Amino acid sequence: MNSVPVLTVKPWRALFDEKFHVVVGNLPPTQEVTLHSLHQSEDTDYWEAFGHYVSDAQGRVTVAKDPSVGGTYEGVEPMGLLWSMRPVPGSRTGLRLRRKKVHTPMVVHISVYSGHMSQGFREQVALASVVTERWYMAPGVRRVNITEGGVTGTLFLPPGPGPFPGVLDMWGGGGGLVEYRAALLASHGFAAMAIIYLFPDHKKNTTIGYPYFENAFRLLQDQPLVATDRIALLGISAAVPVVLSITAYSKTVKPRCCVCISGTHTGRIGATQSIAEAYSRIEKLYKKACRYEKNHIIGRDVFLPIPEDIDLKVEMGRITCPLLLVVGQDDQNNATVESADDMKQMMERAGNSNLLTTLSYPGAGHLIEMPYSPHCKVSSFLMPISRERGAFRKSDHSCRQSVHN
């Protein structure tokens, strides 16, 4: 009598950045199998990943210790079924997997198939399948809409009495309200507030400047469950000049520390300048960007060379709190490597380089996101001010671009 293969995924329900353990048992020894993951996004697009394995002498495949010999990832990669997800063949171009409804899980179907397959999964019958849930909000996390003081955002509060360290979370040039990072931070004990600062309405963007960010910072400080002296600023991509500018020049925003991911100190935002004014100048630079295959835009060169004129970049000597820079060495969207080098030199000259820490990841591109986030080599992008659409190349590598440790 033939044994029935058994597929287990533990834990089957977990936070997005938690590891799971995938094991296949009851296989014949040295059997070739393919493990396959499938997810349908909120935009109804399908994403998949797969790895080719050979069962051991006991008829088992343990993903945490056995190497994949082919597929969308190779080698011993416990989370390869997540981070190497890509749109299924025939999908729309320029897709990026982002979660909008953070109060519901990302559902992933994991299956095991006989043989080493690379396509046609829907036409085959799986040996076994399991449904898993990946959450951004842990049980007990509260989601609060923020509309006070002219600020639009969402506050996520961890369970418990507090006070909690706070994070003011700002995303990049795509604009809108992006909540999943703040939700995940709250799941790990931070009171995190994600805010919109780039609106679809261009007229609204002409009113967004220092007062808006200062109000947002005060709103987070005034929350009863937030430790007022332990608030960080977190920005990625186009938000980095915002974070650095208000940290250096605002008289009221005094963060405990700053984290800047894939950004630059050029494009300084003046105290009386609006986001619309500052970003219009940057968008004009992109018109000179070179184009790659399939008309993909390479943005990094438009920021080079890094200007010497201090009026065109943030005075890094004015930073008085710890600063963490996170840099992808294959960033094709922004001159982050050169910017990080220049920021370090500026802080060394000013005598505050002891505040700077730089994490630099070989092979990583522009979108450095939460652990196990799927790689995005090229994404469709809508300019926040002009509303022009383009396909921006994030990396030249096919490696994962999220920080997994």
C-alpha positions in Angstrom: 0.0 0.0 0.0 1.4 3.4 -1.0 1.9 5.9 1.7 0.2 9.3 1.4 2.6 12.3 1.4 2.1 14.7 4.4 2.9 18.4 4.1 3.1 20.5 7.3 3.7 24.3 7.6 4.3 25.5 11.2 3.1 27.9 12.3 0.4 28.0 9.7 -0.7 31.4 11.1 2.0 34.0 11.9 3.2 37.5 11.5 4.5 38.4 8.0 8.1 38.6 9.3 8.1 35.3 11.3 9.7 32.2 9.9 7.7 29.2 9.1 8.9 25.6 8.9 7.9 23.5 5.8 8.3 19.7 5.9 7.2 17.0 3.5 7.0 13.5 4.9 5.9 10.0 3.8 7.7 10.2 0.5 9.8 7.5 -1.1 13.5 8.0 -0.6 15.3 10.2 -3.2 12.0 11.3 -4.8 12.1 14.5 -6.8 9.4 16.9 -5.7 8.5 20.6 -6.2 7.2 22.8 -3.4 5.0 25.6 -4.8 3.5 28.7 -3.1 0.6 30.7 -4.6 -1.0 34.0 -3.5 -3.7 36.1 -5.1 -3.1 39.7 -4.3 -5.8 42.3 -3.5 -5.6 43.4 -7.1 -6.4 39.8 -8.1 -3.0 39.1 -9.6 -1.4 35.8 -8.9 2.1 35.5 -7.4 4.1 32.2 -7.1 7.4 30.7 -6.0 8.7 27.2 -6.2 11.7 25.1 -5.3 12.9 21.7 -6.5 13.9 19.2 -3.8 15.0 15.6 -3.5 13.7 13.6 -0.5 16.3 12.1 1.9 16.7 8.5 2.9 13.8 8.7 5.3 11.5 10.1 2.6 11.5 13.7 4.0 12.1 17.1 2.7 12.9 19.7 5.4 13.0 23.2 3.8 15.0 24.7 6.7 18.0 22.4 6.0 17.6 20.8 2.6 18.7 22.7 -0.5 16.5 23.7 -3.4 18.3 22.5 -6.6 16.3 24.7 -8.9 13.2 27.0 -9.2 12.7 30.6 -8.2 15.4 30.1 -5.5 18.2 27.7 -4.9 20.1 26.5 -1.9 19.0 26.3 1.7 16.4 29.0 2.0 13.7 28.4 4.7 11.6 31.4 3.5 12.3 31.1 -0.3 8.6 30.3 -0.9 7.8 33.8 0.2 10.7 36.1 -0.7 11.1 34.7 -4.3 7.5 35.1 -5.2 6.9 36.6 -8.6 3.9 37.3 -10.8 2.8 34.1 -12.6 3.7 34.0 -16.4 1.4 36.2 -18.4 0.7 38.7 -15.7 0.7 42.5 -16.1 4.1 44.1 -16.1 5.5 46.3 -13.3 3.6 44.6 -10.5 4.6 45.1 -6.8 3.1 43.1 -4.0 1.8 45.4 -1.3 -0.9 44.8 1.3 -3.6 47.4 1.7 -6.1 45.7 4.1 -3.8 45.1 7.0 -6.6 43.8 9.2 -6.9 40.7 7.0 -4.2 38.2 6.3 -2.1 37.5 3.3 -3.3 34.0 2.3 -0.6 31.7 0.8 -1.3 28.2 -0.6 1.6 25.9 -0.3 1.6 22.6 -2.3 3.9 19.8 -3.1 4.0 18.2 -6.6 5.7 15.0 -7.9 8.8 15.7 -10.0 10.6 18.9 -10.8 8.1 21.3 -12.3 8.5 24.9 -13.4 5.2 25.6 -15.0 1.7 24.2 -15.5 1.0 23.9 -11.8 -2.8 24.6 -12.2 -3.0 21.6 -14.6 -1.5 19.2 -12.1 -2.9 17.5 -9.0 -0.8 18.3 -5.9 0.3 15.5 -3.7 -0.7 17.6 -0.7 -1.6 21.2 0.0 -1.8 23.6 3.1 -3.2 27.1 3.4 -1.2 29.5 5.5 -1.9 33.1 6.8 0.7 35.9 7.1 -0.5 38.8 9.2 0.7 42.4 9.6 -1.4 43.0 12.7 -0.9 40.8 15.8 -3.8 40.1 18.0 -4.7 43.1 20.2 -3.1 45.7 18.0 -5.4 48.7 17.6 -5.8 50.7 14.4 -6.9 54.4 14.9 -7.7 56.8 12.0 -5.9 60.2 12.4 -7.5 63.4 11.0 -6.5 65.9 13.6 -4.4 69.1 13.0 -4.8 68.8 9.3 -2.8 65.5 9.4 -4.1 62.4 7.6 -2.8 59.1 8.8 -3.3 55.9 10.8 -2.0 55.1 14.3 -1.3 51.5 15.3 -1.1 50.8 19.0 0.3 47.6 20.5 -1.7 45.8 23.2 -0.8 46.6 26.8 -0.6 49.7 29.1 2.5 51.4 27.5 4.1 53.8 27.3 5.5 52.6 23.9 8.3 54.0 21.8 6.8 55.8 18.9 7.6 55.8 15.2 6.4 58.4 12.6 6.4 56.3 9.4 6.7 58.0 6.0 6.7 56.1 2.6 8.1 57.2 -0.7 7.1 59.0 -3.8 4.3 56.7 -4.6 2.2 58.7 -2.2 -1.0 57.7 -0.4 -1.4 56.1 2.9 0.7 52.9 3.3 0.0 51.1 6.5 1.5 47.6 6.5 5.0 48.6 7.9 3.4 50.6 10.7 1.0 47.7 11.5 3.9 45.3 11.7 5.9 47.7 13.9 3.0 47.9 16.3 2.9 44.1 16.3 6.4 44.3 17.7 5.8 46.8 20.4 6.0 50.2 18.7 3.3 52.9 18.6 3.6 53.5 14.8 1.8 56.2 12.9 1.8 56.1 9.1 1.0 59.5 7.5 0.1 60.7 4.0 2.3 63.6 2.8 1.9 63.2 -1.0 -1.7 63.4 -2.0 -3.4 62.7 -5.4 -4.6 66.3 -5.3 -1.8 68.5 -6.5 -3.4 71.6 -4.8 -3.2 69.8 -1.5 0.5 69.1 -2.0 1.1 72.8 -2.3 0.0 73.2 1.4 2.2 70.4 2.8 5.4 71.6 4.4 7.1 71.8 7.8 3.9 72.6 9.8 2.3 69.4 8.6 5.2 67.2 9.7 5.5 69.1 13.0 1.8 68.6 13.7 2.1 64.9 13.0 5.1 64.6 15.3 3.1 66.5 18.1 0.1 64.3 17.6 2.1 61.2 18.1 3.8 62.8 21.2 0.4 63.6 22.6 -0.9 60.1 22.5 -1.3 58.8 26.1 0.3 55.5 25.4 3.4 57.0 23.6 6.7 57.7 25.4 7.1 61.4 24.4 10.9 61.3 24.5 11.3 58.1 22.5 9.9 58.9 19.0 11.8 57.9 15.9 11.4 59.2 12.3 11.3 56.5 9.6 11.4 57.2 5.9 12.1 55.3 2.7 13.1 56.7 -0.7 11.5 60.1 -1.4 10.7 60.4 2.4 14.4 60.5 3.3 14.9 64.2 2.4 11.8 64.9 4.4 13.1 63.1 7.4 16.5 64.6 7.2 15.3 68.1 6.5 12.8 68.4 9.4 15.3 66.7 11.8 18.0 69.2 10.8 16.0 72.4 10.6 12.7 72.1 12.5 12.6 73.9 15.8 10.0 71.5 17.2 10.7 68.1 15.8 13.3 66.5 18.0 13.4 62.7 17.3 15.2 60.2 19.5 16.6 58.7 16.3 16.1 58.5 12.5 16.1 55.6 10.1 16.5 56.4 6.4 16.1 53.6 3.8 17.2 53.9 0.1 17.3 57.7 0.1 19.4 60.8 -0.4 20.2 64.1 1.5 20.0 66.0 -1.8 16.6 67.5 -2.5 16.6 69.5 0.7 13.2 70.8 1.7 13.3 74.4 2.9 11.4 75.6 6.0 9.0 77.6 3.9 8.9 75.2 0.9 6.0 72.9 0.1 6.3 69.3 -0.9 5.0 70.2 -4.3 7.8 72.7 -4.9 10.5 70.4 -3.7 9.3 67.4 -5.7 8.7 69.3 -8.9 12.4 70.0 -9.1 13.2 66.3 -8.6 10.7 65.3 -11.3 12.4 67.6 -13.7 15.6 65.7 -13.1 13.9 62.4 -14.0 13.1 63.7 -17.4 16.8 63.4 -18.1 17.0 59.8 -16.8 18.4 57.2 -19.1 16.2 54.4 -20.3 17.0 50.7 -20.1 15.6 47.7 -22.0 11.8 47.8 -22.4 12.0 51.6 -21.7 12.7 51.1 -18.0 13.8 54.3 -16.2 17.2 54.3 -14.4 16.9 57.1 -11.9 20.1 56.9 -10.0 22.2 58.9 -12.5 20.0 62.0 -12.3 21.3 62.6 -8.7 24.9 62.4 -9.8 27.3 63.9 -9.2 26.3 64.6 -5.6 26.2 68.5 -5.5 28.9 70.3 -3.5 26.6 73.3 -3.0 25.3 73.1 0.6 22.1 74.8 -0.4 21.2 71.7 -2.5 21.5 69.2 0.3 20.7 68.8 4.0 23.5 70.1 6.3 24.3 66.8 8.0 26.3 68.6 10.7 22.9 69.8 12.1 21.8 66.2 12.9 21.9 65.7 16.7 20.3 62.3 17.1 21.5 58.8 16.0 20.9 58.2 12.3 20.7 54.8 10.6 21.1 54.6 6.8 20.0 51.5 5.0 21.6 51.2 1.5 21.1 48.7 -1.3 24.4 48.6 -3.3 22.5 47.8 -6.5 19.9 50.6 -6.1 19.1 51.7 -9.7 16.4 54.2 -8.6 18.4 56.5 -6.4 22.1 57.4 -5.9 22.0 56.0 -2.3 25.5 54.6 -2.2 27.1 57.9 -3.2 24.7 59.8 -1.0 25.6 57.7 2.0 29.3 58.3 1.4 28.8 62.1 1.1 26.6 62.1 4.3 29.4 60.3 6.1 32.0 62.8 4.9 29.8 65.8 5.9 29.3 64.4 9.4 33.0 63.6 9.8 33.8 67.2 8.9 31.2 68.4 11.3 32.3 66.2 14.2 29.0 64.2 14.6 29.9 61.1 12.6 29.6 59.1 15.9 25.8 59.4 15.4 25.9 57.6 12.0 25.4 53.9 11.4 25.2 52.6 7.8 23.9 49.2 6.8 24.9 48.4 3.2 23.6 45.3 1.4 25.5 43.9 -1.7 23.1 43.0 -4.5 20.1 44.7 -2.9 18.1 47.2 -4.9 15.9 50.2 -4.0 13.0 48.5 -2.4 14.3 47.2 0.9 11.2 46.2 2.8 10.1 43.9 5.6 11.7 40.5 6.0 10.6 37.9 3.4 8.9 40.5 1.1 8.9 39.4 -2.5 11.5 40.9 -4.8 10.5 43.7 -7.2 13.0 44.3 -10.1 10.8 46.8 -12.0 7.7 48.6 -10.9 5.1 50.9 -12.5 5.2 54.3 -10.8 3.1 57.4 -10.9 5.0 60.6 -10.4 3.4 62.3 -7.3 3.3 65.9 -8.8 3.0 65.6 -12.6 1.0 62.3 -12.3 3.1 60.9 -15.3 3.5 57.1 -15.3 6.7 55.3 -15.9 8.4 51.9 -15.2 11.2 52.3 -12.8 14.0 49.8 -12.5 14.9 49.0 -8.9 17.7 46.6 -9.3 19.8 44.8 -12.0 20.0 41.7 -9.8 17.5 38.9 -9.3 18.3 38.5 -5.7 15.9 39.2 -2.8 15.8 42.8 -1.8 14.3 42.7 1.7 16.5 42.4 4.8 15.8 38.9 6.2 17.8 38.9 9.4 
